[in-house]
Amino acid sequence: PASSPPPPPLPPLPPLPPPSPLPPPSPLLPSQSMLGPLSSTRHPAPPIPIHVCYSATRIHSQKYGSITTTTTTTTVSTTWSVV
């Protein structure tokens, strides 16, 4: 035993590479992930027809007077309360 050579030393482990810093999340990704399911569930109708209806009712109010204007404010306020 005394004459047996010592075992060769293990090669040193290579140093671990430094962890790559995570890139800062772009503001588009969280908003898309949050607004995507919300817009599909809470807002099934696209906002374009609402805008078209609003502009059409505005033209109506210009033609037919203040009664339609009060109707427009009622519909717009109802839409925004739902949103």
TAURKA-V579652 format. One record per residue. N is the residue number from 1. RES is the residue in one letter. PSI is psi as a letter, one per 20 degrees, with the letter a starting at -180 (NA if undefined). OMEGA is omega in degrees with one decimal (999 if undefined). NEAR is the number of other ideal C-beta (glycine too) atoms within 10 Angstrom. Layout:
# TAURKA-V579652
N|RES|PSI|OMEGA|NEAR / N|RES|PSI|OMEGA|NEAR
This chain:
# TAURKA-V579652
1|P|g|-177.4|3 / 2|A|h|-177.5|3 / 3|S|i|-179.3|4 / 4|S|p|-179.3|6 / 5|P|q|178.1|5 / 6|P|q|179.1|5 / 7|P|q|-179.7|6 / 8|P|q|-179.3|6 / 9|P|q|177.3|6 / 10|L|q|176.8|6 / 11|P|q|-178.6|6 / 12|P|q|178.1|6 / 13|L|p|176.9|6 / 14|P|q|-179.3|6 / 15|P|q|178.9|6 / 16|L|p|177.3|6 / 17|P|q|179.4|6 / 18|P|q|179.9|6 / 19|P|p|-179.1|6 / 20|S|p|-179.2|6 / 21|P|p|179.0|6 / 22|L|p|177.3|6 / 23|P|q|178.9|6 / 24|P|p|-177.9|6 / 25|P|p|178.6|8 / 26|S|q|-176.1|9 / 27|P|i|-178.4|8 / 28|L|h|-173.4|8 / 29|L|g|-180.0|9 / 30|P|h|-178.9|10 / 31|S|h|178.1|10 / 32|Q|g|-178.8|11 / 33|S|h|179.5|10 / 34|M|g|-176.9|10 / 35|L|h|-179.1|12 / 36|G|f|179.2|10 / 37|P|h|179.5|9 / 38|L|g|-178.7|10 / 39|S|h|-179.7|13 / 40|S|h|-177.0|9 / 41|T|g|-173.9|8 / 42|R|h|-178.7|10 / 43|H|m|-179.5|13 / 44|P|h|-178.9|7 / 45|A|p|176.4|8 / 46|P|q|-175.3|9 / 47|P|i|-176.1|11 / 48|I|g|178.3|8 / 49|P|h|177.5|9 / 50|I|g|179.9|16 / 51|H|g|179.2|10 / 52|V|g|178.4|10 / 53|C|g|-178.7|14 / 54|Y|g|179.9|13 / 55|S|h|178.4|11 / 56|A|g|178.7|11 / 57|T|h|175.6|17 / 58|R|g|176.9|14 / 59|I|h|175.9|10 / 60|H|g|-177.6|15 / 61|S|h|177.9|17 / 62|Q|h|-178.7|10 / 63|K|g|-166.2|8 / 64|Y|i|171.8|11 / 65|G|a|-166.7|10 / 66|S|i|-178.3|8 / 67|I|g|178.0|9 / 68|T|h|178.3|16 / 69|T|g|177.3|15 / 70|T|h|177.1|11 / 71|T|h|179.3|14 / 72|T|g|-178.9|17 / 73|T|h|178.9|12 / 74|T|g|-177.8|10 / 75|T|g|-178.5|14 / 76|V|g|-179.9|15 / 77|S|h|177.6|10 / 78|T|g|-179.8|10 / 79|T|g|-176.9|14 / 80|W|h|176.8|9 / 81|S|h|176.0|7 / 82|V|g|178.1|8 / 83|V|NA|999|9
